[in-house]
Amino acid sequence: MDKGRLEAFSDGVLAIIITIMVLELKVPHGAGWDVLAAQWPVFLSYVLSFVYVGIYWNNHHHFLHAAKRVDGSVLWANLHLLFWLSLMPVTTGWMGENQFARLPVAVYGFVLLMCAIAWLPLQYSLICANGGKTSLLAQAVGGDWKGKVAVAMYLGGILLAFVAPWVSCLFYATVAAIWFIPDRRIESRIKQ
């Protein structure tokens, strides 16, 4: 199966997700710094989510670049990931509009957790469709310490959201920082 259609569809969905998020940013009513400063929670939640969508887009691109083919299980796993990513605009807006209140921060973390979990079947199905355990992708993924750290931090962030939502947001930002640098494992394997 041609991976080009999967890539194009995914790129389109991710572009729409970012577009919806930016459309949620409201124009401040007034010309003073105070009016702009009142919008900081909405803007901050947008920036965090924009970075997350960018990270998924970047890693998705790297994985598909290393893959030679896709099959039906890859298509379904990809849709599963896109479903959870499509909830980012709602949780981003809810968290920002409510100034990082407990429940919105916990739900935001839950969506991040589900995106991370949805990445696993996509990764597995791509590896299977491209040669299994001996494939370039399998070698590049290795132990996936970043993925394990991310899941643990999301779980911690969700639980802490009910006590200290700002600590949860710090957890979520830390995971984004860990993943911000593109995954060099795949690039280095492709160059070999």
N, C-alpha and C positions, 0 to 999 in steps of 0.2 A: 504494500500500500504506500502511496506517495506521502511523505511526511510534510510536503509543502502546504497542503490544505490544512492540516492540523496546526502548523505554525501560523498561517495566515489567519485562521479562525481565532486562535488564542491571542494573537497580537491585537486583533480587532476587539475582542472582549476586554482585554486589559486596557486598551485605549478608551473604551467606553466607561470603564470603571473610574479611570482617572478623570474623565470629562464630567461624570456625575459628581464626583467629589469636589471638583473645582467650582461647579455650578452651585454647590451648597454654600460657598463663601458669599456672604451678602455684602453689598456695598455699604460702607459706613454712612450713616446719616449725620453729616456734620463735617467740619473741616479741621477740627482740633485733634491734638494728640490724644486727648482723653477718650474721644470717640473711637479712635483707632485702637487704643490700649484695651478698651472693653471687649474687643474682638479676639484677644490673644488666645483664649482657650480653643476657639474654633480653628484659628490658623495653626496652632500648635498640633492639634489632632490631625489636621489635614497634612501637615508636613510629615508627621510620623507615618501616616497611612500611605502617602505618596512614596516615601522611601521603601515601605514594605512591598507595595505593588511593583516598584522598580526592581527590588531584589528578586521577586518571583519571576518577573519578566526576564531579567538577566540570566538567572540560573536555568530557566526554561529554555532560553536560547542556547545556552551552552550544552545542555543535555541533548536537545534536538540536533545540534550541530554534530555531536559525536555519534548520534544514532544514524544508522543507514536505512532502517525501515521501521514502520509502525504497523500494528494490527488492531483488531477490534478491542482487545483488552486495554491497549494504550489509549484508544479513543475514549472509552468509558472512564478510565482513570483520570484522563485529562479533564473531562467534563465534571467529574467529582471535584477536582481542584478548583476549576473555574466557578463552580457553584459557591464554594466557601469564599473565594475571593470576591464574588459578586455581592456578598453581604458587607464588604468593607465600607462602602459609602454610607450605609444605614448606621452601622455601629460607630463610624467616625463622626458623623453628624450628631448622633445621640450623645456621645461622650463629650464633644466640644460644646454643644448647646447647653449641656447641664454641668459645665465647668468641672469635668472629671469627677462626677459623683460616683459613689460606690458601685451601684448596680451597672450603670453604663460601662464603667471601667472593667468590671468582671465579664460582662458580655463581650466587650471588645477583645479581651484576652481569650475568651472561649473561641471566638471566630479565628483569632491568630493560631490557637492550638489546633483547631480543626483544619486550617490551611496546612499547617505543618504535618499533621497526620495524613491528610489527603495527598501530600507530596510523596509519601512512602509507596502507595500502590502504583503511582505513576512511575516512580523510579524503578520499582521492581518489574513492572510490565515492560518498560523500555529495555531493561537489562535482559529479560527473557526473550524479547523480540529481536535482540541483537547479539545472540550468541551465549546467553546465560552467564554462568559464574566466571568463565574465562574471557568474557568480552571486555572491550576497552572501558565501557561504562562501569562494569563491576569492579575492575581494577582501580578506576578513578575514585569511585565512591568509598571503597575501603571500609573503615570502621564508622565513618560518618559521625565523628564526635560533636560537630557543630549541631547536627540534627538532634542528638540526644540532649545536649545542653539546652537547646531551644525549648524542647518539650518540657523539661524540668522547670525552666524559668517561667514558661507560660502557666504551668500548673501552680507554681508558687505565686505568680502574679494574680491569678484568679482568686486564690484563697486570701491573699493579702488585701485584695481590693475592698473587702468588707471591713477591714481594720484601718488600712493606710493606703488609699488609692494612689497617692503619689509614689509610693514605693513600687507599686505594681507598674505604674507608667515607666519608672526607672528600669525595672526588669525588662519591659517590652522594648525600651530604647536600647538597652544593652544587647539584646538579641539582634536588633537591627544593626547595631554597630559591628557585631561579630560577623554578620552576613554581608555587610556593606561592601567589603572587598570581594570582587568576583571569585568564585571558586576556581583556584588555580589547578586543582587536581586534574580537571578535564582538559584544560588548555595544555598542560604539560604532557599529558598522554597523547593528545592529538598531534603535537609537534614531533613526537618520537617516531 
